[in-house]
Amino acid sequence: MALIRCPQCGNPVSDKANSCPRCGHPIYQAAPNGYMLQPSSSNNRWLYAIIGGLVLLTIILIIVLMSSGMCSRSTPTTQASSTTSQSVEAPSTQAVQPAPAAQPEPAIDLNEDGTYHLSGKVAGVGCKMDITINGGSVYGTYSYNTQGKPLQLSGSKNGNHIYMGEEYEGEQTGELNGNINGNKFTGTHTRYKTGAETHFSFTAK
């Protein structure tokens, strides 16, 4: 005869006994084939608890791995969409840039030596003048209108003041007396034959 422990209270019991003398817990149970089966011990309960815990831990681990896989797949999609939006916005930013402002043309200074082409009106009639300034000497041509031969000019320059005699086919016909102001030449035009005086204002082209 051997002693075993009662699975209920742990009291030493004979392996031949049908129940525990202390708590009355059955030691053996009848099986369908006529043999006696020993009830599950506390060790078997711990074994089932460990196996159940391992199964539960495995299920939790699988869920965590699946969740992390879904997050990693969604990240490239977000980056691709942001890249697409940047490529679309770039041309609109370039189109907004303003065009550079046009640079103004430099003003002509009649106080410097050189040849100048001027235009204006005298007594409402269109006229033009081409003069060359060389130090203190001035010469050129003056057309009172578009018809006929241009008048020949010659004279002198003193500071901003210009005086030129007007000659037509070798005869003195008048004079131009004026001052330079920036790219303008303004003054008085006198005709000798008629004695008429008209004010002029020529602008350098």
Backbone torsions as a table, in degrees:
resi	resn	phi	psi	omega
1	MET	NA	136.4	178.8
2	ALA	-117.1	153.9	178.7
3	LEU	-99.3	136.2	174.3
4	ILE	-127.4	166.6	178.7
5	ARG	-97.5	142.7	177.2
6	CYS	-66.7	128.6	-179.7
7	PRO	-66.4	-12.2	-178.1
8	GLN	-94.0	-53.1	-175.0
9	CYS	-113.1	-8.5	178.9
10	GLY	80.2	8.2	179.8
11	ASN	-72.4	135.9	176.6
12	PRO	-61.6	130.1	-177.0
13	VAL	-137.0	147.2	176.4
14	SER	-66.9	142.1	179.8
15	ASP	-71.0	-6.5	177.7
16	LYS	-94.0	-11.7	-175.7
17	ALA	-75.5	147.9	178.6
18	ASN	-83.1	-27.2	-178.9
19	SER	-149.5	164.5	-179.7
20	CYS	-76.8	128.9	179.4
21	PRO	-67.9	-18.4	-177.8
22	ARG	-87.0	-53.1	-173.9
23	CYS	-108.1	-11.3	178.5
24	GLY	81.5	8.2	179.9
25	HIS	-69.6	132.8	-178.9
26	PRO	-64.2	140.0	179.1
27	ILE	-90.8	-40.4	179.2
28	TYR	-127.5	151.6	177.1
29	GLN	-124.0	146.7	-179.5
30	ALA	-74.1	134.2	178.2
31	ALA	-99.6	161.9	-178.6
32	PRO	-61.3	-28.9	-177.8
33	ASN	-87.5	3.8	176.5
34	GLY	98.7	-11.6	178.0
35	TYR	-83.5	169.3	179.7
36	MET	-105.5	133.3	178.6
37	LEU	-107.1	136.1	177.4
38	GLN	-80.6	133.7	179.2
39	PRO	-60.7	159.0	-179.8
40	SER	-63.4	132.4	177.9
41	SER	-83.6	171.4	177.5
42	SER	-65.9	-26.2	177.9
43	ASN	-64.6	-39.6	178.3
44	ASN	-64.8	-33.9	178.8
45	ARG	-65.4	-42.4	177.3
46	TRP	-63.2	-37.9	179.7
47	LEU	-63.1	-43.1	179.3
48	TYR	-66.2	-36.5	178.8
49	ALA	-64.5	-40.7	179.4
50	ILE	-65.9	-43.3	-179.8
51	ILE	-63.6	-41.8	178.4
52	GLY	-63.9	-38.7	177.9
53	GLY	-64.6	-39.7	178.5
54	LEU	-64.2	-41.1	178.7
55	VAL	-63.2	-43.3	178.4
56	LEU	-63.0	-40.7	178.6
57	LEU	-64.7	-37.8	178.3
58	THR	-64.0	-42.2	179.6
59	ILE	-63.4	-43.0	178.9
60	ILE	-62.7	-40.9	-179.9
61	LEU	-63.8	-39.7	179.2
62	ILE	-64.3	-40.6	179.7
63	ILE	-64.0	-40.7	179.9
64	VAL	-65.0	-42.7	-179.6
65	LEU	-65.1	-39.6	179.0
66	MET	-65.9	-38.6	179.1
67	SER	-65.4	-43.2	179.3
68	SER	-66.3	-33.6	177.2
69	GLY	-65.5	-37.9	178.7
70	MET	-68.2	-36.9	178.8
71	CYS	-66.4	-41.4	-178.8
72	SER	-67.6	-28.6	177.6
73	ARG	-74.6	-32.9	-178.5
74	SER	-75.2	-22.8	-178.1
75	THR	-64.6	-48.2	178.7
76	PRO	-61.0	-32.5	179.5
77	THR	-63.9	-40.7	178.7
78	THR	-64.9	-41.6	-180.0
79	GLN	-65.8	-38.7	-179.7
80	ALA	-65.2	-39.5	180.0
81	SER	-66.8	-37.9	178.7
82	SER	-67.5	-36.2	177.7
83	THR	-64.9	-40.7	179.5
84	THR	-63.9	-40.8	-179.4
85	SER	-66.9	-34.9	178.4
86	GLN	-67.1	-40.1	-178.3
87	SER	-67.9	-25.5	178.8
88	VAL	-81.0	-34.7	-176.0
89	GLU	-77.6	-23.3	-174.8
90	ALA	-59.9	-46.6	-179.1
91	PRO	-63.7	-35.0	-178.1
92	SER	-65.4	-33.4	178.1
93	THR	-66.6	-39.6	-179.7
94	GLN	-69.0	-33.3	-177.4
95	ALA	-70.2	-21.9	-176.7
96	VAL	-79.1	-18.9	-175.6
97	GLN	-60.6	130.4	-177.7
98	PRO	-73.0	151.5	178.0
99	ALA	-74.4	146.5	-179.8
100	PRO	-64.2	142.2	-178.8
101	ALA	-69.0	142.0	179.7
102	ALA	-69.2	135.0	-179.9
103	GLN	-79.1	131.6	179.2
104	PRO	-68.4	147.3	178.8
105	GLU	-70.5	141.8	-179.3
106	PRO	-65.2	140.7	179.8
107	ALA	-72.1	147.2	178.5
108	ILE	-87.2	133.1	179.8
109	ASP	-109.5	109.4	-178.5
110	LEU	-71.4	-6.1	177.6
111	ASN	-77.9	-11.9	178.6
112	GLU	-91.6	151.1	177.2
113	ASP	-66.0	145.0	179.3
114	GLY	151.8	178.2	178.2
115	THR	-102.6	131.7	-175.5
116	TYR	-125.9	143.7	176.0
117	HIS	-109.8	120.1	-175.7
118	LEU	-121.5	154.4	177.9
119	SER	-141.6	152.8	180.0
120	GLY	-177.3	-162.6	179.4
121	LYS	-135.4	142.0	174.2
122	VAL	-127.0	118.6	-176.6
123	ALA	55.2	37.8	177.0
124	GLY	80.7	-1.7	-179.2
125	VAL	-101.0	132.0	179.2
126	GLY	-67.4	136.4	179.3
127	CYS	-146.9	163.9	-179.4
128	LYS	-141.0	161.2	-176.8
129	MET	-145.1	136.0	172.5
130	ASP	-120.7	116.6	-177.8
131	ILE	-129.0	151.6	176.1
132	THR	-120.0	125.7	179.3
133	ILE	-105.3	124.5	-179.4
134	ASN	-136.6	92.8	-177.7
135	GLY	66.4	-120.5	179.5
136	GLY	-93.4	-2.5	-177.9
137	SER	-101.0	143.9	178.2
138	VAL	-135.9	136.0	175.6
139	TYR	-153.2	160.4	180.0
140	GLY	166.6	-154.4	-178.4
141	THR	-132.4	155.7	-178.7
142	TYR	-138.7	123.4	178.8
143	SER	-111.3	114.7	-178.7
144	TYR	-72.9	-32.2	173.6
145	ASN	-150.0	-176.5	-174.8
146	THR	-80.3	-7.7	-178.4
147	GLN	-100.0	154.7	174.5
148	GLY	80.2	179.5	-177.5
149	LYS	-84.6	137.8	-178.6
150	PRO	-66.6	151.6	177.1
151	LEU	-80.2	145.7	178.4
152	GLN	-91.3	137.0	-178.6
153	LEU	-117.6	145.6	172.7
154	SER	-158.7	143.8	-179.2
155	GLY	178.5	-149.4	-173.1
156	SER	-140.8	164.0	179.8
157	LYS	-128.9	133.2	179.3
158	ASN	-134.3	99.2	-175.4
159	GLY	69.3	-123.3	177.2
160	ASN	-91.6	-1.3	-174.9
161	HIS	-98.3	135.8	177.2
162	ILE	-124.6	133.1	173.6
163	TYR	-124.3	127.2	178.8
164	MET	-136.5	134.3	172.4
165	GLY	-83.7	149.7	-177.5
166	GLU	-110.0	127.6	-176.0
167	GLU	-129.6	137.0	177.6
168	TYR	-131.0	115.9	-178.8
169	GLU	51.9	47.2	174.4
170	GLY	83.9	-0.6	-178.5
171	GLU	-113.6	136.0	177.5
172	GLN	-73.4	119.8	-175.9
173	THR	-112.7	-14.1	-179.1
174	GLY	174.4	-167.7	-179.3
175	GLU	-151.1	157.4	173.9
176	LEU	-123.7	128.3	-174.8
177	ASN	-132.5	113.5	-176.4
178	GLY	-158.1	-172.4	-177.2
179	ASN	-131.2	150.4	177.4
180	ILE	-91.6	133.5	176.4
181	ASN	-140.1	97.2	-175.7
182	GLY	67.1	-122.3	179.3
183	ASN	-103.3	24.9	177.9
184	LYS	-119.8	149.8	175.6
185	PHE	-126.9	108.8	-175.4
186	THR	-119.6	148.6	178.8
187	GLY	171.4	-150.1	-174.7
188	THR	-122.2	137.5	176.3
189	HIS	-111.9	121.3	-176.9
190	THR	-114.8	129.4	175.6
191	ARG	-100.4	126.1	-174.1
192	TYR	-68.6	-41.1	-173.5
193	LYS	-67.2	-40.6	-176.5
194	THR	-99.4	-19.5	-177.7
195	GLY	76.5	8.4	-178.5
196	ALA	-75.4	141.5	175.4
197	GLU	-121.4	130.5	177.9
198	THR	-130.8	146.5	178.7
199	HIS	-89.8	140.7	-178.8
200	PHE	-126.1	160.9	174.6
201	SER	-147.4	106.4	179.7
202	PHE	-101.5	141.8	178.2
203	THR	-117.9	133.1	179.4
204	ALA	-71.3	136.7	-179.7
205	LYS	-80.7	NA	NA
